[in-house]
Amino acid sequence: MPSEGDGPEAHILHLREKLKAVEARRITLHRRRALVEKKRRRLQGLLDLWQSLNNSAAEALLDLSESHQATHGSELSAGARLEALTQLNVANDCFHVWHSGPFATMNGCSIGRLPAFAAVEWTDINAGLGQAILLLDTLVKQTGFRFRRLELVPFGSFSKILRSPCDLSDVETKLMPNSPRITASNAMSFYYDEANLAFFPRRNMNAALVAFLQCVEEFGSHVEGLDPTIRLPHRVQGNKIGGLPIVLTPGEEDTWNRALKYLLTDLKWLSAWSARHVLL
């Protein structure tokens, strides 16, 4: 700094030096400001990118949440639907076992006869027995079970049961893969008509009914072995069910009628078991 005795030139020189210092500082500050501005723009760019990514993530999270809620709702709905479907007994809808007065019925067809009541047409009885055979055949196939010496042939009113010439064990089945065909010697027909001109039509029907009882007893024992909690209400022994013969004998229509009711009751129990334990 110049003293009071210095001339104007010293003051001018001093001012010029200060001006240079200020200019240098201004340049330094300008550079720093440019650097700060550059950093600010860079940070602003990062901030904008973060906000964009954050917004995208928030939207994706919202979409995911909505999708999750929709999926959860669909899962609950499907679960409720599945639970409702598992309560359905498809076999019971297709094969409705019930009664009409003193007679057991299968899909509305009365099965049985009583002297004190109007005679049930044999067309009804034949159709009902055909439906009963189809029901048992359906239940058996659902479980993969096979009878040892008998084979059901559902064919409406003309359904039959085939008797195999020998036990069909697993080994024998592999050696003889073809099932026995219908012949006069091994086929037992359920069809009966009082006007039937065939030889011994009632005896043929009775033989078929006894064979059908054997099928119910064999499959029932299989089911009881799988599920010890189930016991068929009417036991089968030989040609009897619940202690009553299944064969039709003149003058014993009442006994035959009750035996048929017992038979359909056991079938209804097997159908109910299948609905709870077998996946279609």
C-alpha positions as CSV (number, residue, x, y, z in Angstrom):
1,M,0.0,0.0,0.0
2,P,1.5,3.4,-1.0
3,S,2.1,6.1,1.8
4,E,0.8,9.6,1.8
5,G,4.0,10.9,0.3
6,D,3.9,8.7,-2.7
7,G,2.8,10.2,-6.0
8,P,-0.3,9.3,-8.0
9,E,1.6,6.8,-10.0
10,A,2.1,4.6,-6.9
11,H,-1.6,4.8,-6.1
12,I,-2.5,3.9,-9.7
13,L,0.0,1.0,-9.6
14,H,-1.5,-0.2,-6.3
15,L,-5.0,0.0,-7.7
16,R,-4.0,-1.9,-10.8
17,E,-2.5,-4.6,-8.6
18,K,-5.7,-4.8,-6.6
19,L,-7.7,-4.9,-9.8
20,K,-5.6,-7.8,-11.1
21,A,-6.1,-9.6,-7.8
22,V,-9.8,-9.0,-8.0
23,E,-9.9,-10.2,-11.6
24,A,-8.0,-13.3,-10.7
25,R,-10.3,-14.0,-7.9
26,R,-13.3,-13.4,-10.2
27,I,-11.9,-15.8,-12.7
28,T,-11.3,-18.4,-10.0
29,L,-14.8,-17.9,-8.6
30,H,-16.3,-18.1,-12.1
31,R,-14.5,-21.4,-12.7
32,R,-15.6,-22.7,-9.3
33,R,-19.2,-21.6,-10.1
34,A,-19.0,-23.4,-13.5
35,L,-17.7,-26.5,-11.7
36,V,-20.4,-26.3,-9.1
37,E,-23.0,-25.8,-11.8
38,K,-21.7,-28.8,-13.7
39,K,-21.9,-30.9,-10.5
40,R,-25.4,-29.5,-9.8
41,R,-26.6,-30.5,-13.3
42,R,-25.1,-33.9,-12.9
43,L,-26.7,-34.4,-9.5
44,Q,-30.0,-33.0,-10.9
45,G,-29.8,-35.6,-13.7
46,L,-29.2,-38.4,-11.1
47,L,-32.0,-37.0,-9.1
48,D,-34.3,-37.0,-12.1
49,L,-33.2,-40.6,-13.0
50,W,-33.8,-41.7,-9.4
51,Q,-37.3,-40.1,-9.4
52,S,-38.1,-41.8,-12.7
53,L,-36.9,-45.1,-11.5
54,N,-38.6,-44.7,-8.2
55,N,-41.9,-43.8,-10.0
56,S,-41.5,-46.8,-12.3
57,A,-40.8,-49.0,-9.3
58,A,-43.8,-47.6,-7.5
59,E,-46.1,-48.2,-10.5
60,A,-44.7,-51.8,-10.9
61,L,-45.2,-52.4,-7.2
62,L,-48.8,-51.1,-7.4
63,D,-49.4,-53.3,-10.5
64,L,-47.8,-56.3,-8.7
65,S,-49.9,-55.6,-5.6
66,E,-53.1,-55.4,-7.7
67,S,-52.1,-58.6,-9.5
68,H,-51.4,-60.3,-6.3
69,Q,-54.8,-59.3,-4.9
70,A,-56.5,-60.4,-8.0
71,T,-54.6,-63.7,-8.0
72,H,-55.4,-64.2,-4.3
73,G,-59.1,-63.5,-5.0
74,S,-59.1,-66.0,-7.8
75,E,-57.3,-68.5,-5.6
76,L,-60.0,-68.1,-2.9
77,S,-62.7,-68.3,-5.5
78,A,-61.2,-71.4,-7.1
79,G,-60.7,-73.0,-3.6
80,A,-64.3,-72.3,-2.7
81,R,-65.4,-73.8,-6.0
82,L,-63.2,-76.8,-5.6
83,E,-64.5,-77.4,-2.1
84,A,-68.0,-77.1,-3.4
85,L,-67.2,-79.6,-6.3
86,T,-65.6,-82.1,-3.9
87,Q,-68.9,-82.2,-2.0
88,L,-70.8,-83.2,-5.2
89,N,-71.5,-86.9,-5.7
90,V,-71.4,-87.3,-9.5
91,A,-72.4,-90.9,-9.2
92,N,-75.4,-90.0,-7.1
93,D,-76.5,-87.5,-9.8
94,C,-76.1,-90.0,-12.6
95,F,-77.3,-93.0,-10.6
96,H,-80.1,-91.9,-8.3
97,V,-80.9,-94.6,-5.8
98,W,-84.1,-94.0,-4.0
99,H,-87.5,-95.6,-3.3
100,S,-91.1,-95.3,-4.5
101,G,-93.4,-96.7,-1.9
102,P,-92.2,-100.2,-1.0
103,F,-89.9,-100.5,-4.1
104,A,-86.3,-99.5,-4.5
105,T,-85.7,-97.3,-7.5
106,M,-82.7,-96.6,-9.7
107,N,-83.1,-93.4,-11.8
108,G,-86.8,-93.6,-11.3
109,C,-87.1,-97.3,-12.4
110,S,-88.7,-99.4,-9.8
111,I,-87.0,-102.7,-9.0
112,G,-89.1,-105.3,-7.3
113,R,-92.6,-106.8,-7.2
114,L,-95.2,-107.3,-4.5
115,P,-98.6,-109.1,-4.9
116,A,-100.4,-106.4,-2.9
117,F,-99.3,-103.6,-5.2
118,A,-99.8,-102.9,-8.9
119,A,-97.4,-105.1,-10.8
120,V,-94.1,-103.3,-11.8
121,E,-93.4,-103.8,-15.4
122,W,-90.5,-106.0,-16.3
123,T,-89.2,-103.3,-18.6
124,D,-88.8,-101.1,-15.5
125,I,-87.1,-103.8,-13.5
126,N,-84.8,-104.7,-16.4
127,A,-83.8,-101.1,-17.0
128,G,-83.2,-100.5,-13.2
129,L,-81.0,-103.6,-12.9
130,G,-79.1,-102.4,-16.0
131,Q,-78.4,-99.1,-14.3
132,A,-77.3,-100.8,-11.1
133,I,-74.8,-102.9,-13.1
134,L,-73.5,-99.8,-14.8
135,L,-73.2,-98.0,-11.4
136,L,-71.1,-100.9,-9.9
137,D,-69.0,-101.1,-13.1
138,T,-68.3,-97.3,-12.9
139,L,-67.3,-97.5,-9.3
140,V,-65.0,-100.5,-9.9
141,K,-63.2,-98.8,-12.9
142,Q,-62.7,-95.7,-10.8
143,T,-60.6,-97.7,-8.3
144,G,-58.9,-99.9,-10.8
145,F,-60.3,-103.0,-9.1
146,R,-60.9,-106.2,-11.0
147,F,-63.1,-109.1,-10.1
148,R,-61.4,-112.5,-9.9
149,R,-63.8,-114.6,-11.9
150,L,-66.6,-112.3,-13.0
151,E,-66.9,-109.5,-15.5
152,L,-69.7,-106.9,-15.7
153,V,-71.1,-106.1,-19.1
154,P,-73.4,-103.1,-18.8
155,F,-75.8,-103.0,-21.7
156,G,-79.0,-101.4,-20.5
157,S,-81.9,-103.8,-20.0
158,F,-79.8,-106.5,-21.6
159,S,-76.8,-106.3,-19.3
160,K,-74.9,-109.5,-18.5
161,I,-72.3,-110.9,-16.2
162,L,-69.5,-113.1,-17.6
163,R,-68.0,-115.9,-15.7
164,S,-64.3,-116.4,-16.4
165,P,-63.1,-120.0,-16.8
166,C,-60.4,-119.5,-14.1
167,D,-59.3,-116.9,-11.6
168,L,-57.7,-113.9,-13.3
169,S,-54.7,-113.3,-11.1
170,D,-52.1,-110.7,-12.2
171,V,-49.8,-113.3,-13.7
172,E,-52.7,-115.0,-15.6
173,T,-54.0,-111.7,-16.8
174,K,-50.6,-111.0,-18.4
175,L,-50.5,-114.5,-19.9
176,M,-54.1,-114.2,-21.1
177,P,-54.7,-110.5,-21.8
178,N,-58.0,-111.0,-23.7
179,S,-61.0,-111.1,-21.5
180,P,-63.6,-113.9,-22.0
181,R,-66.1,-113.2,-24.6
182,I,-69.8,-113.7,-24.3
183,T,-70.9,-117.2,-25.0
184,A,-73.9,-119.3,-24.0
185,S,-71.8,-121.1,-21.3
186,N,-70.3,-118.1,-19.5
187,A,-72.9,-115.3,-19.9
188,M,-75.6,-114.7,-17.3
189,S,-78.3,-112.2,-18.5
190,F,-80.4,-110.0,-16.2
191,Y,-83.1,-109.6,-18.8
192,Y,-86.4,-111.2,-17.9
193,D,-89.9,-111.1,-19.3
194,E,-92.8,-113.4,-18.4
195,A,-93.4,-113.6,-22.2
196,N,-89.8,-114.6,-22.9
197,L,-89.6,-117.7,-25.0
198,A,-86.0,-118.5,-24.0
199,F,-85.3,-121.6,-22.0
200,F,-85.4,-121.0,-18.2
201,P,-85.4,-117.2,-18.3
202,R,-86.0,-116.9,-14.6
203,R,-83.2,-119.2,-13.8
204,N,-80.9,-117.2,-16.0
205,M,-81.9,-114.0,-14.2
206,N,-81.5,-115.5,-10.8
207,A,-78.0,-116.8,-11.7
208,A,-77.1,-113.2,-12.8
209,L,-78.5,-111.7,-9.6
210,V,-76.4,-114.2,-7.5
211,A,-73.3,-113.3,-9.5
212,F,-74.1,-109.6,-9.1
213,L,-74.3,-110.2,-5.3
214,Q,-70.8,-111.8,-5.5
215,C,-69.5,-108.8,-7.3
216,V,-71.0,-106.4,-4.7
217,E,-69.5,-108.6,-1.9
218,E,-66.1,-108.8,-3.5
219,F,-65.9,-105.0,-4.3
220,G,-67.3,-104.2,-0.8
221,S,-64.6,-106.3,0.9
222,H,-62.0,-104.4,-1.2
223,V,-63.4,-101.1,-0.2
224,E,-63.6,-102.1,3.5
225,G,-59.9,-103.2,3.3
226,L,-59.0,-99.7,1.9
227,D,-61.1,-97.9,4.5
228,P,-61.8,-99.7,7.8
229,T,-64.3,-97.0,8.8
230,I,-66.9,-98.2,6.2
231,R,-69.0,-101.3,6.7
232,L,-71.8,-102.1,4.2
233,P,-75.1,-102.1,6.1
234,H,-76.2,-105.5,4.6
235,R,-73.8,-108.4,4.5
236,V,-73.6,-110.8,1.6
237,Q,-73.4,-114.5,2.2
238,G,-73.7,-116.7,-0.8
239,N,-77.0,-115.9,-2.6
240,K,-78.3,-113.9,0.4
241,I,-78.0,-110.3,1.4
242,G,-79.0,-109.2,4.8
243,G,-80.1,-112.8,5.4
244,L,-82.6,-112.7,2.4
245,P,-82.2,-114.6,-0.8
246,I,-81.7,-112.5,-3.9
247,V,-83.3,-115.1,-6.2
248,L,-86.9,-114.7,-7.4
249,T,-89.1,-117.5,-6.2
250,P,-92.9,-117.7,-6.9
251,G,-94.8,-116.8,-3.8
252,E,-91.8,-115.1,-2.1
253,E,-92.0,-111.7,-3.9
254,D,-91.9,-109.8,-0.6
255,T,-88.6,-111.4,0.4
256,W,-87.2,-110.8,-3.1
257,N,-88.3,-107.1,-3.0
258,R,-86.6,-106.5,0.3
259,A,-83.4,-108.2,-0.8
260,L,-83.3,-105.9,-3.9
261,K,-83.7,-102.9,-1.5
262,Y,-80.8,-104.1,0.5
263,L,-78.7,-104.5,-2.7
264,L,-79.4,-101.0,-3.8
265,T,-78.6,-99.7,-0.3
266,D,-75.2,-101.3,-0.4
267,L,-74.6,-99.8,-3.8
268,K,-75.5,-96.4,-2.5
269,W,-73.0,-96.7,0.3
270,L,-70.3,-97.7,-2.1
271,S,-71.2,-94.8,-4.3
272,A,-71.0,-92.4,-1.3
273,W,-67.6,-93.8,-0.4
274,S,-66.3,-93.4,-4.0
275,A,-67.4,-89.7,-4.0
276,R,-65.3,-89.0,-0.9
277,H,-62.2,-91.0,-1.8
278,V,-61.8,-91.5,-5.5
279,L,-60.6,-88.7,-7.9
280,L,-62.5,-88.8,-11.2
